[in-house]
Amino acid sequence: MAQTPKPEELAKIEHSPPLMEGWMDRPVEIREGFYCYGAKGKNLAAVGMPNPRDWNPADEDWKLPEDWKEIVLDGFKDRLDRFRSFKLFMDICVRCGACADKCHFFIGSGDPKNMPVLRAELFRSVYRKRFTTAGKLFGKLAGARDLEYNVLKEWWYYLYQCTECRRCSLFCPYGIDTAEITIIGRELTNLLGLNTDWIQAPVANCYRTGNHLGIQPHAYKDMIDFFVDEIEEVTGVRVNPSFNRKGAEILFITPSGDVFADPGTYTAMGYLMLFHYLESMGLDITWSTYASEGGNFGFFTSHEMAKRLNAKMYAEAKRLGVKWILGGECGHMWRVVHQYMDTFNGPPDFLEEPVSPITGTKFENAKGTKMVHITEFTADLIKHNKLKLDPSRNDNLVLTYHDSCNTARGMGIFEEPRYVIKNVCNNFYEMPSGTIREQTFCCGSGAGLNAGENMELRMRGGLPRANAVQHVHEKHGVNMMACICAIDRAALTTLMEYWVPEVQICGVHELVGNALILDGEKDRTTDLRGEPLPGMEDMEEEEDV
Amino acid sequence: MNFIISILFSGIVVSVLVLIPWVGVAAFDLRFLFGVVVPYLAMAVFFIGMVARVIGWGRSPVPFRIPTTAGQQFSLPWIKYSKIESPKGNGGVIIRMLFEVLLFRSLFRNTRLEYRRLANGPKLDYEWEKWLWLAALMFHYSFLVIFLRHFRFFMEPIPGFVHILEKLDGFLQLGVLPVSGLNVPSVFLTDMLLMLALTYLFLRRIYIPQTRYISLPADYFPLFLILALGLTGILMRYFIRVDITAVKTLALGLFTFKPTVPEGIGVIFFIHLFLISMLIAYFPFSKLVHMAGVFLSPTRNLANNSRMKRHINPWDYPVKVHTYEEYEEEFRELMIQAGLPVEKQPEKVEEQSEETGEKE
């Protein structure tokens, strides 16, 4: 694995591309630290992907089928006919450059091919050569080039350096969305078995076991049982979640990262505590081991794979006979749920329009999909004064909030999490305006890039986010950043360790769990992480003695 | 190919486009060709090309509802949602599109990265940068006004809006020379703004390292072509006067499909006419199609209502999924041991299969 440079080294970024060179004249250089390992044959085969074999991106030979060029070009043509977005975005860019310095990967790396416009030109150049008259006639003068082995490698290298965050699409005067181009470009690479293993292994796992980490049903339950013990230790209250329970009113689905990776686990405890609190007020909710993954790495593979993995949500809701689905804190899960699920696998006519059993609120915005975001659910509870909260239990925290790209620009959920945070915490500060809400910066590790071997890329891509955190850390003493995305919780933790080690990461419902006053709880001395609560620091020390 | 080659190539092509009618009319007197045939051909190419383009886009469906949400979604009744930036219905989408098309809303968001390395690490700032937006707006609106002003030549009697536009456009009452009585018309503001904006857009393209790097000949060519078009227009209006009455006769003839080429029109007019013909003929095959394409952009023209209203994918097809039954089949023992409910008990499975076996 490549050595990741120190922050001082990494910060030496040159944003000016070479003066006298055309970008087509510079062949791709596949650099260590910037790419993920190739998908393993067994993981490709597990879900019937083409060309299953082990391969290494650093090798000269990627073990492609003889007719790889034909496969890609046919696939290209097919997608031009199936996606207006793709066709339009190949045609209408004027290269105004407004997107150039909006991409976190360009900001952090200075690699000109990470400018969204140039990332797309990698494809447009081949599009012109193969599908436009001018490109066929005038070649390079018309900005056209043919698909060669090296061009395919270049595509691959940069397709897996885009996190599909859509920040560029916000600034584009025509709404050209690089995420669309990346998604479709990755579909093309997947026609040749060129996925990364960091994406393909979770896909294979999720297909078989229901979640990315390949956790089998009993182990999933074990993990939640462990949280139950932890919660009891902190609060003295034993919560009692149920699994795969038929006849429950609501099915709860959250990314498996919340169940298996710190600090997401504390968020999972927050969910458990909230559900327990609401049980006596009429909440009837179940977890599922079959639909034990909210996230969807299929979305980073192809539309078809996204649909195949997403199908479990409605299938499980139908089998269990629930009325509606509640979804946990996750970014790309919510992009898929909000913008794709009903189209993929609907209509869910076996479900009912979601109504909060506690407040009676109809979630009109989810009346089609029948799936509600947990911050919508919790914000509604707080608004109706249904939760007894003690925000002072989060007083050791000075918070900021990171809008996850997918929930920001693919959903528009901004106020709900902020409302929850402001009701469970007393110290909250926003990051600068150009770095939050719809203009939020990606963690640098989304869309299946949160591996270990591409750490330099991740730390570079996360620089704009980290820098905004550093600003509020220095100005307001922020020491905790909340987010509603499981990949964020894992990725931002690493990012903060690298750039702003004084700041930690949490989910919004971890904060809820800390503030929520459960019936019959003991006097809490620690938060869910086992850290002493404000004013209890001495007691901890006494115990230690 | 570097930017100098791109600029040279585009410059040479535009120069050739200027020379063609110049030689054609001045040396070979091909007035009918350049005054009638070429403009008609160009218009045909423009209309057929643009219609084909739009139909081409239209034939590709929009399988998923993918608006870029730039504001708070509609959710709980007490949360104020952004009706324009995250519209929940078609009304909001129409307003969003109007803002986009008429005011270049997205471009207005533009910022400029300011990257510095300080003693305690890198410092990123996102600075005010509205010049691109301003120049783009200036360019497009000037072009529109100039185009509309040209209806003075296309229609008889001259429509009222042309008079109003001319009055507004000439409100500065600037003469080219500070001498009255020379019969030099007042300067139109839009002529100046157009040239200014084009010059800025060109200089910006080569000055900013990133845009210089991404620019193709196809980016310089239309800039140069429109600059040449504007320049010939300005020359004609202020400096090298042509017989306006004759020009109008020709233009009216074209627009009423009774083409005539009156005598006595200067070559400069034919150059101007040829350049606009080239511009509109080039339109459907170039990035200039963004004019029509922007209306079709799925990240802008769709409502953020996909959890309320089902969006249909016309090419949707069934896919292979891993069913719960298959899942339970693999993990049943483990699930039972962990106390998880299962659909079928192991013994029953055997019985059932025996039963079905008998029936068969």
HADDOCK unambig.tbl for C-alpha pairs under 7 A between the chains (distance, minus, plus):
assign (segid A and resid 8 and name CA) (segid B and resid 121 and name CA) 6.62 0.50 0.50
assign (segid A and resid 11 and name CA) (segid B and resid 122 and name CA) 6.07 0.50 0.50
assign (segid A and resid 16 and name CA) (segid B and resid 209 and name CA) 5.36 0.50 0.50
assign (segid A and resid 16 and name CA) (segid B and resid 210 and name CA) 6.39 0.50 0.50
assign (segid A and resid 17 and name CA) (segid B and resid 209 and name CA) 6.24 0.50 0.50
assign (segid A and resid 17 and name CA) (segid B and resid 210 and name CA) 6.43 0.50 0.50
assign (segid A and resid 17 and name CA) (segid B and resid 213 and name CA) 6.58 0.50 0.50
assign (segid A and resid 20 and name CA) (segid B and resid 2 and name CA) 5.38 0.50 0.50
assign (segid A and resid 21 and name CA) (segid B and resid 1 and name CA) 6.64 0.50 0.50
assign (segid A and resid 21 and name CA) (segid B and resid 2 and name CA) 5.02 0.50 0.50
assign (segid A and resid 22 and name CA) (segid B and resid 1 and name CA) 4.57 0.50 0.50
assign (segid A and resid 22 and name CA) (segid B and resid 2 and name CA) 4.47 0.50 0.50
assign (segid A and resid 22 and name CA) (segid B and resid 213 and name CA) 6.70 0.50 0.50
assign (segid A and resid 23 and name CA) (segid B and resid 213 and name CA) 6.91 0.50 0.50
assign (segid A and resid 81 and name CA) (segid B and resid 60 and name CA) 4.89 0.50 0.50
assign (segid A and resid 82 and name CA) (segid B and resid 60 and name CA) 5.32 0.50 0.50
assign (segid A and resid 82 and name CA) (segid B and resid 61 and name CA) 5.91 0.50 0.50
assign (segid A and resid 83 and name CA) (segid B and resid 60 and name CA) 5.68 0.50 0.50
assign (segid A and resid 83 and name CA) (segid B and resid 61 and name CA) 5.84 0.50 0.50
assign (segid A and resid 83 and name CA) (segid B and resid 62 and name CA) 5.84 0.50 0.50
assign (segid A and resid 83 and name CA) (segid B and resid 63 and name CA) 6.63 0.50 0.50
assign (segid A and resid 84 and name CA) (segid B and resid 57 and name CA) 5.99 0.50 0.50
assign (segid A and resid 84 and name CA) (segid B and resid 60 and name CA) 4.76 0.50 0.50
assign (segid A and resid 84 and name CA) (segid B and resid 61 and name CA) 5.48 0.50 0.50
assign (segid A and resid 84 and name CA) (segid B and resid 62 and name CA) 5.50 0.50 0.50
assign (segid A and resid 85 and name CA) (segid B and resid 297 and name CA) 6.77 0.50 0.50
assign (segid A and resid 85 and name CA) (segid B and resid 298 and name CA) 6.23 0.50 0.50
assign (segid A and resid 87 and name CA) (segid B and resid 57 and name CA) 6.71 0.50 0.50
assign (segid A and resid 88 and name CA) (segid B and resid 57 and name CA) 6.50 0.50 0.50
assign (segid A and resid 88 and name CA) (segid B and resid 293 and name CA) 6.71 0.50 0.50
assign (segid A and resid 91 and name CA) (segid B and resid 287 and name CA) 6.39 0.50 0.50
assign (segid A and resid 92 and name CA) (segid B and resid 287 and name CA) 5.16 0.50 0.50
assign (segid A and resid 92 and name CA) (segid B and resid 289 and name CA) 6.04 0.50 0.50
assign (segid A and resid 92 and name CA) (segid B and resid 290 and name CA) 4.63 0.50 0.50
assign (segid A and resid 92 and name CA) (segid B and resid 293 and name CA) 6.36 0.50 0.50
assign (segid A and resid 93 and name CA) (segid B and resid 287 and name CA) 6.18 0.50 0.50
assign (segid A and resid 94 and name CA) (segid B and resid 287 and name CA) 5.58 0.50 0.50
assign (segid A and resid 95 and name CA) (segid B and resid 214 and name CA) 6.86 0.50 0.50
assign (segid A and resid 95 and name CA) (segid B and resid 215 and name CA) 6.66 0.50 0.50
assign (segid A and resid 96 and name CA) (segid B and resid 211 and name CA) 6.92 0.50 0.50
assign (segid A and resid 97 and name CA) (segid B and resid 211 and name CA) 5.49 0.50 0.50
assign (segid A and resid 98 and name CA) (segid B and resid 110 and name CA) 6.43 0.50 0.50
assign (segid A and resid 101 and name CA) (segid B and resid 112 and name CA) 6.98 0.50 0.50
assign (segid A and resid 101 and name CA) (segid B and resid 113 and name CA) 6.05 0.50 0.50
assign (segid A and resid 118 and name CA) (segid B and resid 214 and name CA) 6.48 0.50 0.50
assign (segid A and resid 141 and name CA) (segid B and resid 217 and name CA) 6.50 0.50 0.50
assign (segid A and resid 142 and name CA) (segid B and resid 217 and name CA) 6.93 0.50 0.50
assign (segid A and resid 142 and name CA) (segid B and resid 218 and name CA) 6.53 0.50 0.50
assign (segid A and resid 143 and name CA) (segid B and resid 216 and name CA) 6.23 0.50 0.50
assign (segid A and resid 170 and name CA) (segid B and resid 68 and name CA) 6.64 0.50 0.50
assign (segid A and resid 170 and name CA) (segid B and resid 106 and name CA) 6.52 0.50 0.50
assign (segid A and resid 171 and name CA) (segid B and resid 106 and name CA) 5.12 0.50 0.50
assign (segid A and resid 171 and name CA) (segid B and resid 107 and name CA) 5.91 0.50 0.50
assign (segid A and resid 171 and name CA) (segid B and resid 109 and name CA) 6.23 0.50 0.50
assign (segid A and resid 171 and name CA) (segid B and resid 110 and name CA) 6.27 0.50 0.50
assign (segid A and resid 172 and name CA) (segid B and resid 106 and name CA) 6.05 0.50 0.50
assign (segid A and resid 172 and name CA) (segid B and resid 107 and name CA) 6.46 0.50 0.50
assign (segid A and resid 173 and name CA) (segid B and resid 104 and name CA) 6.35 0.50 0.50
assign (segid A and resid 173 and name CA) (segid B and resid 106 and name CA) 5.03 0.50 0.50
assign (segid A and resid 173 and name CA) (segid B and resid 107 and name CA) 5.18 0.50 0.50
assign (segid A and resid 174 and name CA) (segid B and resid 294 and name CA) 5.17 0.50 0.50
assign (segid A and resid 174 and name CA) (segid B and resid 297 and name CA) 6.60 0.50 0.50
assign (segid A and resid 175 and name CA) (segid B and resid 297 and name CA) 6.31 0.50 0.50
assign (segid A and resid 175 and name CA) (segid B and resid 299 and name CA) 5.62 0.50 0.50
assign (segid A and resid 175 and name CA) (segid B and resid 300 and name CA) 6.13 0.50 0.50
assign (segid A and resid 207 and name CA) (segid B and resid 322 and name CA) 6.19 0.50 0.50
assign (segid A and resid 208 and name CA) (segid B and resid 322 and name CA) 6.74 0.50 0.50
assign (segid A and resid 208 and name CA) (segid B and resid 327 and name CA) 6.88 0.50 0.50
assign (segid A and resid 217 and name CA) (segid B and resid 335 and name CA) 6.20 0.50 0.50
assign (segid A and resid 218 and name CA) (segid B and resid 334 and name CA) 6.06 0.50 0.50
assign (segid A and resid 218 and name CA) (segid B and resid 335 and name CA) 5.71 0.50 0.50
assign (segid A and resid 218 and name CA) (segid B and resid 338 and name CA) 5.29 0.50 0.50
assign (segid A and resid 243 and name CA) (segid B and resid 340 and name CA) 6.71 0.50 0.50
assign (segid A and resid 244 and name CA) (segid B and resid 341 and name CA) 6.52 0.50 0.50
assign (segid A and resid 290 and name CA) (segid B and resid 324 and name CA) 6.72 0.50 0.50
assign (segid A and resid 308 and name CA) (segid B and resid 319 and name CA) 6.20 0.50 0.50
assign (segid A and resid 308 and name CA) (segid B and resid 320 and name CA) 6.44 0.50 0.50
assign (segid A and resid 308 and name CA) (segid B and resid 321 and name CA) 5.28 0.50 0.50
assign (segid A and resid 338 and name CA) (segid B and resid 306 and name CA) 6.18 0.50 0.50
assign (segid A and resid 338 and name CA) (segid B and resid 307 and name CA) 5.67 0.50 0.50
assign (segid A and resid 339 and name CA) (segid B and resid 65 and name CA) 5.80 0.50 0.50
assign (segid A and resid 339 and name CA) (segid B and resid 66 and name CA) 6.19 0.50 0.50
assign (segid A and resid 339 and name CA) (segid B and resid 306 and name CA) 5.55 0.50 0.50
assign (segid A and resid 340 and name CA) (segid B and resid 64 and name CA) 6.36 0.50 0.50
assign (segid A and resid 342 and name CA) (segid B and resid 310 and name CA) 5.92 0.50 0.50
assign (segid A and resid 343 and name CA) (segid B and resid 310 and name CA) 6.26 0.50 0.50
assign (segid A and resid 343 and name CA) (segid B and resid 311 and name CA) 5.52 0.50 0.50
assign (segid A and resid 343 and name CA) (segid B and resid 312 and name CA) 5.70 0.50 0.50
assign (segid A and resid 343 and name CA) (segid B and resid 313 and name CA) 6.35 0.50 0.50
assign (segid A and resid 365 and name CA) (segid B and resid 74 and name CA) 6.53 0.50 0.50
assign (segid A and resid 365 and name CA) (segid B and resid 75 and name CA) 5.29 0.50 0.50
assign (segid A and resid 365 and name CA) (segid B and resid 307 and name CA) 6.09 0.50 0.50
assign (segid A and resid 365 and name CA) (segid B and resid 308 and name CA) 5.33 0.50 0.50
assign (segid A and resid 366 and name CA) (segid B and resid 307 and name CA) 4.78 0.50 0.50
assign (segid A and resid 366 and name CA) (segid B and resid 308 and name CA) 5.26 0.50 0.50
assign (segid A and resid 367 and name CA) (segid B and resid 307 and name CA) 6.59 0.50 0.50
assign (segid A and resid 367 and name CA) (segid B and resid 308 and name CA) 5.04 0.50 0.50
assign (segid A and resid 368 and name CA) (segid B and resid 307 and name CA) 5.20 0.50 0.50
assign (segid A and resid 368 and name CA) (segid B and resid 308 and name CA) 4.26 0.50 0.50
assign (segid A and resid 368 and name CA) (segid B and resid 309 and name CA) 5.36 0.50 0.50
assign (segid A and resid 368 and name CA) (segid B and resid 310 and name CA) 6.32 0.50 0.50
assign (segid A and resid 369 and name CA) (segid B and resid 307 and name CA) 4.79 0.50 0.50
assign (segid A and resid 369 and name CA) (segid B and resid 308 and name CA) 6.51 0.50 0.50
assign (segid A and resid 408 and name CA) (segid B and resid 69 and name CA) 6.93 0.50 0.50
assign (segid A and resid 409 and name CA) (segid B and resid 68 and name CA) 5.25 0.50 0.50
assign (segid A and resid 409 and name CA) (segid B and resid 69 and name CA) 4.56 0.50 0.50
assign (segid A and resid 409 and name CA) (segid B and resid 70 and name CA) 6.08 0.50 0.50
assign (segid A and resid 410 and name CA) (segid B and resid 67 and name CA) 6.90 0.50 0.50
assign (segid A and resid 410 and name CA) (segid B and resid 68 and name CA) 5.71 0.50 0.50
assign (segid A and resid 410 and name CA) (segid B and resid 69 and name CA) 5.62 0.50 0.50
assign (segid A and resid 411 and name CA) (segid B and resid 69 and name CA) 6.02 0.50 0.50
assign (segid A and resid 411 and name CA) (segid B and resid 73 and name CA) 6.64 0.50 0.50
assign (segid A and resid 412 and name CA) (segid B and resid 69 and name CA) 5.33 0.50 0.50
assign (segid A and resid 412 and name CA) (segid B and resid 70 and name CA) 6.74 0.50 0.50
assign (segid A and resid 412 and name CA) (segid B and resid 71 and name CA) 5.62 0.50 0.50
assign (segid A and resid 412 and name CA) (segid B and resid 72 and name CA) 4.75 0.50 0.50
assign (segid A and resid 412 and name CA) (segid B and resid 73 and name CA) 4.55 0.50 0.50
assign (segid A and resid 412 and name CA) (segid B and resid 86 and name CA) 6.86 0.50 0.50
assign (segid A and resid 413 and name CA) (segid B and resid 72 and name CA) 5.79 0.50 0.50
assign (segid A and resid 413 and name CA) (segid B and resid 73 and name CA) 5.82 0.50 0.50
assign (segid A and resid 414 and name CA) (segid B and resid 72 and name CA) 5.70 0.50 0.50
assign (segid A and resid 415 and name CA) (segid B and resid 72 and name CA) 6.92 0.50 0.50
assign (segid A and resid 434 and name CA) (segid B and resid 126 and name CA) 6.76 0.50 0.50
assign (segid A and resid 438 and name CA) (segid B and resid 70 and name CA) 5.16 0.50 0.50
assign (segid A and resid 438 and name CA) (segid B and resid 71 and name CA) 6.48 0.50 0.50
assign (segid A and resid 464 and name CA) (segid B and resid 124 and name CA) 6.90 0.50 0.50
assign (segid A and resid 467 and name CA) (segid B and resid 123 and name CA) 6.77 0.50 0.50
assign (segid A and resid 467 and name CA) (segid B and resid 124 and name CA) 6.67 0.50 0.50
